Structure formats: C-alpha cells, structure tokens
Amino acid sequence: MGKGHRIKSVNKGSIADSLGILPGDIVIKIDDSEIEDIFDYQFLTLTDNLVLTVLRDDEEWEYEIEKGENEDLGLVFENGMMDNYRRCSNNCIFCFIDQMPPGMRETLYFKDDDSRLSFLQGNYITLTNLSEKDLNRIRTYNLSPVNISIHTMNPELRCRMLGNRFSGSSLKKLDFLAESGIEMNGQIVLCKGINDGKELEFTIQELMKYIPHFRSVSVVPVGLTKFRNGLYPMKTYGKEDSGEVIDIIEKYQRICFEKYGIHFVHASDEWYINAGREFPEEERYDGYLQLDNGVGMMRSFLTEASEQIEKRKKDGTFSSLKNHRKITLATGKLAFSSICSIVNLICRESGMLEINVIPIRNDFFGPTITVSGLITGQDIIAQLKGLDLGEEVRLPENCVRAGTEILLDDITVSDISRALQVKVVTIKSNGYDFVDSCIGIG
C-alpha cells in the first residue's frame, strides 16, 4: 500500500463534500491504482466512474463515484504536488541561485528541475532529471507544453555550461517528445563569448528542425549579481553586443516566418533596451508565448496602456477628475523609460495628476540587475526616504511573492509604508490595470 496523500481541505458543495470526505483523510488509491503525484490523480479522476479509497482513523473507506467527465472532486491536498520536489542535479555556470547572498529565506536557495512544475507553473527544465518513466508519463497523459532550458544544442558545450556530463546526451529526449506529439517551448540563457554568435546560430538552426512541435524559443541575457566570488567569470552585454544578438535573432525570425509562418525565436525586452532599439511590433511575438520570460512584456504593456488611455478619453474619465492627486511609482530601471512614456500620456490627458516615476537602483544584488521582480524592500526604503512622495507609493506587483506582500528580503509592503510614512500599495503590470490604477479607478 502506498503512503497516501493527506487532504488539506474539501471545497464546499463539491462531490467530495457531499460524500462526507473530511480534511485529514488520506487518499490511498483510485480504483486499483496508487497515486504517485498530482498528475496520476488528475488523470485517474478524468473518468465518469471511479472508486476512491480513503483512510480515516486507520479504517479504509471506499466511495463509488459517478460524475461528469473532467468534473473535479473538490479535494485540496496538503502537498500540492502530492510528491517531493526534485532538486536540480546540474551545476550551471550561470545559475542565479549560486549568486544569492547568504541569510535569505531557505526556499530561495532551492534549485528545482522538476518536469511537473513545467506544466503546473510554467517552469523550465533541463531534461537531465527526466527519466524514461517520466517521458512515458508525459506521452501517456499528453502533457503539453514542456518548457525546456536549452541554452545550446552543442552537446559538448552544454555539458560544460550545465556542469553535468549527461546534459549533452539529454538533448536526445527532444526527439522522443517531438515524436510523441508533445509541444515544447525553449529558453536560451545567453552568456557572452560562450554560447552566443555562431553557437547561437547553430542552436537556433537545430531547434528549427523540431517545428511545429517546438513552438517558441526565448533568448535572455545572463543575470549577474555582485555575489560571484569564486564562480565562472562572466561579462555583461553592452549596447553593441546587444544589437548583434538582436540582428541574429531577427535574421532567423524572417527565415522562420517565411518557411513556417511563425517567428519562433524571440529576444527578451532587455536586449532592445540595452541596444537602444524600438521593441518589435506586436505581431512578431506570435501571441506572446514567452511573456513570462520577459519577451514582449514592454510591447504588451505599451499596447494595452495606450488602448486604455484612449478608452478613458472617450468615456470622459479624464475630464471628470476634479481633485489634484500626487503619487509616486517605483520601478526597476529596465522598465523605467516605458513606464515614463505612459505616465506622461496619462498626466497630459488628465491635468489633475502628478505622477513621479522613480527607478530603483538595485544595490542589494548589484547595478546590473535591473528588473522590477528583483527589487528589495531595503533598496526601496533607502532610495525613497525623505522624498516628497505625495499621497501614495505604488510598487510593481511582481516585486512581492505571489499571494503575499513580502519582498525578496522579507521586508513587507506594510514595513515600507511605515518606514516612508505614506500609503504603499502594489500595482498590476498589465497596461489596462496600470492606467486605471494611476487614474484612481479600481
């Protein structure tokens, strides 16, 4: 008998609730199958008839269930994965976690390389932890898409970059996934002088062979903090280098679009900002498949915000503003110019709003880290304290842990508010909500 999975809660009004299944009960099996993890559970509960075996007070209870196909039972488990997370077995030369300072919360140092998180949370995996059993489950359950950290298609170079002698041969698993009809997305962390230039072109060419099963590839610059003592020597990309990366990517976008009807390979926003170039038009992002990798975030934001400003002009929202308001927006340096361009339009239309945008320098991780998602509370406090902040400070929503008000350094939004003696709230990153929040709607 397997270890079972303890129920944390039962959704009110659900099938499980009507059957009298209780928090603390342990699910042992479904029909005659033991449950390894969340994917077994989801797959086994797709049917419209099943027998659920539950352990309560050392006594087994069997529930014969008839339900609609795909109808959820309403069970929430103590462990959302219903299994332990798999730790990364690589030693990547560019790993961001290796560049974290000591003394932060323990969860920030955990390196995962778990294929199941690829489907649950969109995480990227290296394939080195993916066993034959895992591959067969992906095919059986038709789990798509799989998000894969590629970095290079040169097997020898991949072994060096990932610090794992099996990471080169693990690329062969791409063939299995493609032959099984599984959709894939890829990520390339580009390291100057290592996997860029001709190596980048080779990687793109090799990945193109997997289209249409491979849907998209993002190219992002390596993130380098000031905590790199004893680590592999790395250099940042400058304006000219960033432009060269863009040229390679746009070259293959043209080739892919002509041959396959998709642009396929995409540069993250940081390349365009570093190179001082305009972001691509919206159509070139193929539906923003790589948005969570920072690919097209600024173009999407600018498009949405511009549309919302026009909407508020037409519905009279701007002209209805009667009271003068002054607020402060804090952001990462990367998004600063894009935020300013939208804020200037808002202020020009309203006449009643004064919005200061302040780029937060990342003293905690170092000046080369410019994204808002890695801003710390101590940097915000240090750089805003003593300034005329108006009646409110707005922080980007992605600088706090999801579902909480806690920043990376465990300082909370409330802590910042007390330190600055002003109301502090988070603001959503999509353009529609951003505009309305600035205006004071919602």
NORFENPE-V500275 format. One line per field, one symbol per residue. ss: DSSP state (2 for helix, 1 for strand, 0 for the rest). A space follows every 50 residues. Layout:
BEGIN
ss: ???
END
This chain:
BEGIN
ss: 00001111110000222220000001111100110002222222000011 11111100111111110000000011100000000010000000002220 00000222200100222222000010000002222222222000011110 00002222222200000022222222222000011111110000000222 22222222000001111111100000000000000000222222222222 22222222220000111022222220000002222000002220002222 22222222222222002222000011111111000222222222222222 00111111110000000000022200222222220000000111112220 000001000001222222220011111000222222222000
END
